[in-house]
Amino acid sequence: AVHHYPHALQTFSGPVAIGNDPGATDGSRIFNGQMDEVAVFDHALSQDQVLGLFGAAAGTNQFVPKIAGQPADQSPFAGQTARFTVAAVGTSPLGYQWRMWTNGAYANLTDGGGVTGAQSPALVLDHVGLAAPTNFVVVVTNVYGAVTSSPAALTVTASSYASTVLAEGAVAYYALNETGDPSVGGLPANDYVGGFNGVYGTSVQNGFAAIAGPGVADGFAQFPADNWAAQIIPNDANGHIVVSPWNLNTNTMTFTCWINPAGLEPSYSGLIFSRGSGSGQAGLNFSGNTDGSGNRTLSYTWGDVCCWDSQLAPPPGQWSFVALVVTPTNATVYVFNTNGTSNASVDNTHDVQPFTGVTGIGLDPYNLSARNFDGVIDEVAVFKQALSAEQLAQLYQVGVQFTGTWDGTNLTLNWSGGILLQAPSLNGPWTTNNSAAPLTVNPHAGESQMFYRVQQQ
């Protein structure tokens, strides 16, 4: 098991014990068992060196491969990169061969056509397209034997909203569409851009409990039918999501998310917030104030600038798209929903923030329970740039709301507004398709290929 973490130099000048952690003076951290052959090295041993130590005791160095870390399922959006990795141990050298389930059997992959690493521990698939879900395995070999990993599934999702977020240059994007059970602990909240994955608190509800995000019934046709979200639990230390620090070092950025408040929010509850030591803090949250309807208003914090009240209150029981845009000299909060659009700005001087502290979704880490958001949050995105009002409006409306789903036989196109165009190639000629949405296309009948796009009025 590998943990990627920056480790500072340690002096090792304090008490040293074998079978005990000397930090516990009551004896509560004494190992329960037998120990032998304790050794300390002032350098990092390789996997082969560690295996050699075990082999010296076992009387052999002929170890067949074993899978130490199975490849994990991948659920990228169309056009993204999918990465499968495996960790294996055994006598070197180890060989790797990735295989894909095709036409009822697993077939070996080779590099090329967007595939790299077919014979390495890491398989990379660039710019994945819509296709029927499939599985991948890797066969690890050495001169003493072979082992095959468990299957890892690739499921590609079509989402015009995700495509727009990625096109605008997000540095982190949490779709929060996971369907695993958070209550078992350790469920990842995946970042689809920079790998700043997070972890669901064990009390959070998500797709496992069918917590729905904004969708067609709410007036937002750009989201797929199975668009899941995360329900944050107030006053619960396990009721939020903690993500890896972004390490951005900037004073120009944008936070965006969709929220559906449950009611009166706790004072200063967080939506997207990073809090480190001293004045190293920044995020979008609620204030301690309410509007004329008794709803909590949005606020933001940036270093020594704290708790500015925008006087904008997202209504409870309704989906709103909210954003915070920060530049070195001002900040603007936006609220978009079916009631209309509103924004409020303030001129403040904003210092560069490191974003190295505890970072939460649905949380201000100042207090790990009292400052939890009360409601459902979805589609959290972070940009290291100041998005314009027009760009944010595009994210809310997603200009051309155009999606495609593949069931293994047919492609179903869905769009809201605009004119559907089609062409036998990307260079045209483009002609109008007068079909009403949704349109089902069977690619095995008629033309060998067809391209579609929607012209917005």
C-alpha positions as CSV (number, residue, x, y, z in Angstrom):
1,A,0.0,0.0,0.0
2,V,1.4,3.4,-1.0
3,H,0.7,6.7,0.6
4,H,1.6,9.8,-1.3
5,Y,2.5,12.5,1.2
6,P,5.2,15.1,1.7
7,H,7.3,13.9,4.7
8,A,9.4,16.4,6.6
9,L,12.8,15.6,8.0
10,Q,12.7,13.9,11.4
11,T,15.4,14.0,14.0
12,F,14.8,10.7,15.8
13,S,16.2,12.2,18.9
14,G,13.5,11.2,21.3
15,P,12.8,8.0,23.2
16,V,12.9,4.9,21.0
17,A,11.0,1.7,21.8
18,I,10.4,-1.7,20.2
19,G,6.9,-2.9,20.5
20,N,5.6,0.3,22.1
21,D,4.8,3.9,21.2
22,P,6.5,5.9,23.9
23,G,3.9,8.7,23.4
24,A,1.4,6.8,25.5
25,T,2.7,6.7,29.1
26,D,-0.2,4.5,30.3
27,G,1.0,1.5,28.2
28,S,-2.1,1.6,25.9
29,R,0.1,1.5,22.8
30,I,2.1,-1.7,23.4
31,F,2.1,-4.2,20.6
32,N,0.2,-7.4,21.4
33,G,2.2,-10.3,19.9
34,Q,5.7,-11.5,19.1
35,M,8.5,-9.6,17.3
36,D,11.9,-10.6,16.0
37,E,14.8,-9.4,13.8
38,V,14.2,-5.7,14.1
39,A,16.3,-3.6,11.7
40,V,16.5,0.1,10.8
41,F,17.9,1.5,7.6
42,D,18.9,5.2,6.8
43,H,17.7,4.8,3.2
44,A,14.6,3.6,1.4
45,L,14.7,-0.1,0.5
46,S,13.3,-1.1,-2.9
47,Q,10.5,-3.6,-3.3
48,D,13.1,-6.2,-4.5
49,Q,15.2,-5.6,-1.4
50,V,12.3,-6.0,1.0
51,L,11.3,-9.2,-0.9
52,G,14.9,-10.4,-0.6
53,L,14.8,-10.0,3.1
54,F,11.7,-12.2,3.3
55,G,13.3,-14.6,0.8
56,A,16.4,-14.9,3.0
57,A,14.2,-16.2,5.8
58,A,12.1,-18.4,3.6
59,G,15.0,-20.0,1.9
60,T,13.9,-19.1,-1.6
61,N,13.7,-16.0,-3.9
62,Q,11.3,-17.7,-6.3
63,F,8.1,-15.8,-5.7
64,V,5.3,-15.9,-8.1
65,P,3.6,-12.5,-8.8
66,K,0.8,-11.4,-6.4
67,I,-1.6,-8.4,-6.8
68,A,-1.0,-6.0,-4.0
69,G,-3.3,-3.3,-5.2
70,Q,-6.2,-4.1,-7.6
71,P,-7.1,-1.7,-10.5
72,A,-10.1,0.5,-9.6
73,D,-13.2,1.2,-11.6
74,Q,-13.1,4.4,-13.7
75,S,-16.0,6.7,-14.6
76,P,-14.7,9.6,-16.7
77,F,-16.8,11.9,-18.7
78,A,-16.6,11.8,-22.5
79,G,-13.4,13.3,-23.7
80,Q,-11.4,12.8,-20.5
81,T,-8.5,10.5,-19.8
82,A,-9.1,7.2,-17.9
83,R,-6.2,5.7,-15.9
84,F,-6.0,2.1,-14.5
85,T,-3.1,1.2,-12.2
86,V,-2.1,-2.0,-10.5
87,A,0.4,-2.8,-7.8
88,A,2.1,-6.2,-7.9
89,V,4.9,-7.9,-5.9
90,G,7.0,-10.9,-6.9
91,T,10.5,-11.8,-8.0
92,S,11.7,-9.3,-10.6
93,P,11.5,-8.7,-13.5
94,L,7.7,-8.4,-13.6
95,G,5.8,-8.2,-17.0
96,Y,2.5,-6.6,-17.5
97,Q,-0.2,-7.1,-20.1
98,W,-3.5,-5.2,-20.0
99,R,-6.5,-6.8,-21.6
100,M,-10.0,-5.5,-22.5
101,W,-13.3,-7.4,-22.6
102,T,-14.3,-7.4,-26.3
103,N,-16.8,-9.6,-28.1
104,G,-17.2,-11.9,-25.2
105,A,-13.6,-12.4,-24.3
106,Y,-10.5,-10.6,-23.0
107,A,-8.1,-9.4,-25.7
108,N,-4.6,-8.0,-25.3
109,L,-4.2,-4.2,-25.7
110,T,-1.3,-2.6,-27.6
111,D,-0.1,1.0,-27.4
112,G,-1.5,3.4,-30.1
113,G,-4.8,5.1,-30.9
114,G,-5.0,6.8,-27.5
115,V,-3.7,3.8,-25.6
116,T,-0.4,4.0,-23.7
117,G,1.1,1.8,-21.0
118,A,-0.5,-1.5,-22.3
119,Q,2.5,-3.4,-21.0
120,S,3.2,-1.4,-17.8
121,P,1.6,-1.0,-14.3
122,A,-0.4,2.0,-15.5
123,L,-2.8,1.9,-18.5
124,V,-3.8,5.3,-19.9
125,L,-6.8,5.8,-22.3
126,D,-6.8,9.3,-23.8
127,H,-10.0,11.1,-24.8
128,V,-12.4,8.3,-24.1
129,G,-15.6,8.3,-26.1
130,L,-19.1,7.1,-25.5
131,A,-19.2,3.3,-25.8
132,A,-20.8,0.4,-24.0
133,P,-19.3,-0.1,-20.5
134,T,-16.5,-2.6,-20.5
135,N,-13.9,-4.2,-18.2
136,F,-10.1,-4.3,-18.1
137,V,-7.8,-6.8,-16.4
138,V,-4.0,-7.0,-16.2
139,V,-1.9,-10.1,-16.3
140,V,1.3,-9.9,-14.3
141,T,4.0,-12.4,-15.0
142,N,7.5,-13.5,-14.1
143,V,9.6,-16.6,-14.7
144,Y,7.8,-18.4,-11.8
145,G,4.2,-17.8,-12.8
146,A,1.4,-15.4,-13.5
147,V,-1.6,-13.7,-11.9
148,T,-4.6,-11.9,-13.3
149,S,-6.1,-8.9,-11.5
150,S,-9.8,-8.5,-10.7
151,P,-11.8,-6.7,-13.5
152,A,-12.0,-2.9,-13.4
153,A,-14.9,-1.3,-15.2
154,L,-14.8,1.7,-17.5
155,T,-18.0,3.6,-17.7
156,V,-18.0,6.8,-19.8
157,T,-20.7,9.4,-19.0
158,A,-22.0,12.0,-21.4
159,S,-22.6,15.3,-19.7
160,S,-22.8,18.7,-21.4
161,Y,-22.4,20.4,-18.0
162,A,-19.2,18.5,-17.2
163,S,-17.8,19.2,-20.7
164,T,-18.4,22.9,-20.2
165,V,-16.7,22.9,-16.7
166,L,-13.7,21.1,-18.2
167,A,-13.6,23.5,-21.2
168,E,-13.5,26.5,-18.9
169,G,-10.3,25.2,-17.4
170,A,-11.3,23.9,-13.9
171,V,-8.4,22.8,-11.7
172,A,-10.7,20.6,-9.6
173,Y,-14.1,19.2,-10.4
174,Y,-16.2,17.1,-8.0
175,A,-19.3,15.7,-9.9
176,L,-20.3,13.9,-6.6
177,N,-21.9,11.1,-8.6
178,E,-20.4,8.3,-6.6
179,T,-22.8,5.4,-5.8
180,G,-20.7,3.6,-3.1
181,D,-21.8,3.5,0.5
182,P,-20.2,6.3,2.5
183,S,-21.1,4.7,5.8
184,V,-18.5,2.0,5.4
185,G,-15.8,4.7,5.5
186,G,-13.1,5.8,3.1
187,L,-15.4,6.3,0.0
188,P,-13.5,8.6,-2.4
189,A,-15.1,11.8,-3.7
190,N,-13.3,11.9,-7.1
191,D,-11.8,15.0,-8.6
192,Y,-12.1,14.6,-12.4
193,V,-9.3,17.1,-13.2
194,G,-6.3,17.4,-10.9
195,G,-6.6,14.2,-8.8
196,F,-7.4,16.2,-5.6
197,N,-9.7,13.4,-4.5
198,G,-11.6,13.6,-1.2
199,V,-13.3,11.3,1.2
200,Y,-17.0,11.2,2.1
201,G,-17.8,11.5,5.8
202,T,-19.6,8.3,7.0
203,S,-22.8,10.2,7.6
204,V,-23.0,11.8,4.2
205,Q,-25.7,10.5,1.8
206,N,-25.1,10.2,-1.9
207,G,-26.0,8.2,-5.0
208,F,-26.0,5.0,-2.8
209,A,-29.1,6.5,-1.1
210,A,-30.4,8.0,-4.5
211,I,-29.8,11.6,-3.5
212,A,-30.6,13.4,-6.7
213,G,-28.8,16.4,-8.1
214,P,-30.4,19.0,-10.4
215,G,-32.2,17.4,-13.3
216,V,-34.9,17.6,-15.9
217,A,-37.7,17.8,-13.2
218,D,-36.0,20.9,-11.8
219,G,-35.8,22.6,-15.2
220,F,-32.1,21.6,-15.9
221,A,-32.1,19.2,-18.9
222,Q,-28.3,19.4,-19.3
223,F,-27.8,16.9,-16.5
224,P,-28.1,13.1,-17.1
225,A,-31.0,11.2,-15.6
226,D,-28.9,9.6,-13.0
227,N,-27.2,12.8,-11.8
228,W,-26.4,12.1,-8.1
229,A,-25.4,14.6,-5.4
230,A,-24.2,14.7,-1.8
231,Q,-26.5,15.4,1.2
232,I,-24.4,17.2,3.9
233,I,-25.5,16.5,7.5
234,P,-25.5,19.5,9.9
235,N,-24.0,19.3,13.4
236,D,-22.3,16.0,12.5
237,A,-18.5,15.7,12.5
238,N,-18.8,12.9,9.8
239,G,-21.4,14.8,7.8
240,H,-19.2,16.5,5.2
241,I,-16.6,15.8,2.6
242,V,-12.9,16.6,3.0
243,V,-10.7,16.9,-0.1
244,S,-7.0,17.0,-0.8
245,P,-5.5,20.5,-0.5
246,W,-5.2,22.2,-3.9
247,N,-1.9,24.1,-3.2
248,L,-2.9,26.9,-5.6
249,N,-1.0,29.9,-4.2
250,T,-3.3,32.5,-5.8
251,N,-5.5,35.5,-5.3
252,T,-7.5,35.0,-8.5
253,M,-10.0,32.2,-8.6
254,T,-13.6,31.0,-8.9
255,F,-15.7,28.6,-6.8
256,T,-18.9,27.2,-8.3
257,C,-21.5,24.6,-7.1
258,W,-25.1,23.7,-7.2
259,I,-26.9,23.7,-3.8
260,N,-30.4,22.9,-2.5
261,P,-30.6,24.2,1.1
262,A,-32.9,22.3,3.5
263,G,-33.9,25.3,5.5
264,L,-32.3,27.9,7.6
265,E,-28.6,27.3,7.3
266,P,-26.3,27.2,10.4
267,S,-24.4,30.4,10.8
268,Y,-21.2,30.5,8.9
269,S,-21.7,27.1,7.4
270,G,-19.3,26.3,4.6
271,L,-19.9,25.3,1.0
272,I,-16.3,25.2,-0.4
273,F,-13.7,26.2,2.1
274,S,-10.0,25.8,2.7
275,R,-8.7,26.7,6.2
276,G,-5.0,26.6,7.2
277,S,-3.0,28.2,9.9
278,G,-3.1,31.9,10.7
279,S,-4.8,33.9,7.9
280,G,-4.4,31.0,5.4
281,Q,-8.1,30.7,4.8
282,A,-10.5,31.2,1.9
283,G,-13.9,30.0,0.8
284,L,-17.6,30.4,0.0
285,N,-19.9,30.1,2.9
286,F,-23.0,31.5,4.5
287,S,-23.0,34.5,6.8
288,G,-24.6,34.9,10.2
289,N,-27.4,37.1,8.8
290,T,-30.7,36.4,7.1
291,D,-32.7,38.2,4.4
292,G,-36.2,39.5,4.7
293,S,-37.6,36.0,4.1
294,G,-35.6,34.6,6.9
295,N,-33.1,32.7,4.7
296,R,-29.4,32.7,5.4
297,T,-27.3,34.9,3.1
298,L,-24.1,34.0,1.3
299,S,-20.8,35.3,2.4
300,Y,-17.1,34.7,1.7
301,T,-13.8,34.7,3.5
302,W,-10.3,35.4,2.1
303,G,-7.4,35.7,4.5
304,D,-8.1,38.6,6.8
305,V,-11.2,39.5,4.9
306,C,-14.0,37.7,6.8
307,C,-17.7,37.2,6.6
308,W,-18.7,39.9,4.0
309,D,-22.5,39.6,3.7
310,S,-23.7,39.6,0.0
311,Q,-27.3,39.8,1.1
312,L,-28.1,37.1,-1.5
313,A,-30.0,34.1,-0.1
314,P,-30.5,30.9,-2.1
315,P,-34.0,29.8,-1.4
316,P,-34.5,26.5,0.5
317,G,-36.1,23.5,-1.3
318,Q,-34.8,24.7,-4.7
319,W,-31.7,24.2,-6.7
320,S,-29.5,27.2,-7.2
321,F,-26.2,27.6,-9.0
322,V,-23.9,29.8,-6.8
323,A,-20.4,31.2,-7.5
324,L,-17.7,33.2,-5.8
325,V,-15.3,35.1,-8.1
326,V,-12.2,36.6,-6.4
327,T,-9.6,39.0,-8.0
328,P,-6.8,40.8,-6.2
329,T,-9.1,43.8,-5.7
330,N,-12.7,42.7,-5.6
331,A,-15.0,39.8,-5.0
332,T,-18.4,38.9,-6.5
333,V,-21.1,36.4,-5.4
334,Y,-23.6,35.1,-7.9
335,V,-26.8,33.2,-7.5
336,F,-28.6,31.7,-10.5
337,N,-31.9,29.8,-10.3
338,T,-35.3,29.6,-12.0
339,N,-36.4,32.7,-10.2
340,G,-33.7,34.8,-12.0
341,T,-30.1,35.9,-11.6
342,S,-28.6,38.1,-8.9
343,N,-25.1,39.2,-7.9
344,A,-23.3,41.4,-5.4
345,S,-19.8,42.8,-5.4
346,V,-17.4,44.3,-2.9
347,D,-13.9,46.0,-3.3
348,N,-11.4,44.3,-1.1
349,T,-7.7,43.6,-1.2
350,H,-7.0,39.9,-1.4
351,D,-3.6,38.4,-0.6
352,V,-2.3,35.3,-2.2
353,Q,-3.7,32.2,-0.4
354,P,-1.8,28.9,-0.3
355,F,-4.8,26.5,-0.1
356,T,-2.7,24.0,1.9
357,G,-5.0,23.6,4.9
358,V,-8.0,21.4,5.6
359,T,-10.3,21.7,2.6
360,G,-14.0,20.9,2.8
361,I,-17.1,20.5,0.7
362,G,-20.2,21.4,2.7
363,L,-17.9,22.5,5.5
364,D,-16.0,25.4,7.0
365,P,-13.1,23.5,8.8
366,Y,-13.1,26.1,11.6
367,N,-15.6,23.7,13.2
368,L,-15.9,20.2,11.9
369,S,-19.6,19.9,12.8
370,A,-21.2,23.2,13.7
371,R,-20.3,24.7,10.3
372,N,-21.7,22.0,8.1
373,F,-24.0,23.0,5.3
374,D,-27.6,21.7,5.7
375,G,-28.8,20.5,2.4
376,V,-27.7,18.9,-0.9
377,I,-24.6,20.0,-2.9
378,D,-23.5,19.0,-6.4
379,E,-21.1,19.7,-9.2
380,V,-18.4,21.5,-7.2
381,A,-15.8,23.2,-9.4
382,V,-12.7,25.3,-8.7
383,F,-11.0,27.5,-11.2
384,K,-7.7,29.3,-10.9
385,Q,-9.1,32.3,-12.8
386,A,-11.9,34.8,-12.5
387,L,-14.8,33.6,-14.6
388,S,-16.9,36.4,-16.2
389,A,-20.6,36.8,-15.7
390,E,-21.1,35.4,-19.2
391,Q,-19.0,32.3,-18.5
392,L,-21.0,31.6,-15.3
393,A,-24.3,32.1,-17.2
394,Q,-23.0,29.6,-19.7
395,L,-22.3,27.1,-16.9
396,Y,-25.8,27.6,-15.5
397,Q,-27.6,27.3,-18.9
398,V,-24.9,25.2,-20.6
399,G,-25.6,27.1,-23.8
400,V,-26.5,24.1,-26.0
401,Q,-27.9,21.5,-23.8
402,F,-27.0,18.4,-25.8
403,T,-26.4,14.9,-24.5
404,G,-25.9,11.4,-25.9
405,T,-26.3,8.0,-24.3
406,W,-25.3,4.7,-25.7
407,D,-27.1,1.4,-24.7
408,G,-24.8,-0.9,-26.7
409,T,-27.0,-0.8,-29.8
410,N,-28.5,2.7,-30.2
411,L,-27.3,6.3,-29.6
412,T,-30.0,8.5,-28.0
413,L,-29.6,12.2,-28.5
414,N,-31.3,14.7,-26.3
415,W,-31.2,18.5,-26.4
416,S,-33.3,21.5,-25.3
417,G,-33.6,24.5,-27.6
418,G,-31.8,25.1,-30.9
419,I,-31.7,23.2,-34.2
420,L,-30.3,19.8,-34.6
421,L,-27.8,19.6,-37.5
422,Q,-26.1,16.5,-39.0
423,A,-23.2,15.9,-41.4
424,P,-21.4,12.8,-42.8
425,S,-18.1,14.4,-41.7
426,L,-16.9,17.2,-39.4
427,N,-16.2,19.3,-42.4
428,G,-19.9,19.1,-43.5
429,P,-22.0,19.7,-45.4
430,W,-24.3,20.3,-42.4
431,T,-28.0,19.8,-42.9
432,T,-31.0,20.3,-40.6
433,N,-32.5,17.2,-38.9
434,N,-36.1,18.1,-38.1
435,S,-36.5,15.3,-35.6
436,A,-37.9,16.2,-32.1
437,A,-35.8,15.3,-29.0
438,P,-35.0,12.7,-28.1
439,L,-33.7,11.1,-31.3
440,T,-32.6,7.5,-31.4
441,V,-29.9,6.6,-33.9
442,N,-28.9,3.1,-34.9
443,P,-25.3,3.3,-36.2
444,H,-25.5,-0.1,-37.8
445,A,-28.2,1.0,-40.3
446,G,-27.8,3.6,-43.0
447,E,-24.6,5.7,-43.2
448,S,-21.3,4.4,-41.9
449,Q,-20.8,7.5,-39.8
450,M,-22.8,10.7,-38.9
451,F,-21.9,13.7,-36.8
452,Y,-24.4,15.8,-34.9
453,R,-24.5,19.2,-33.3
454,V,-27.0,21.8,-32.1
455,Q,-27.2,25.3,-33.5
456,Q,-28.3,27.6,-30.7
457,Q,-30.7,30.4,-31.7
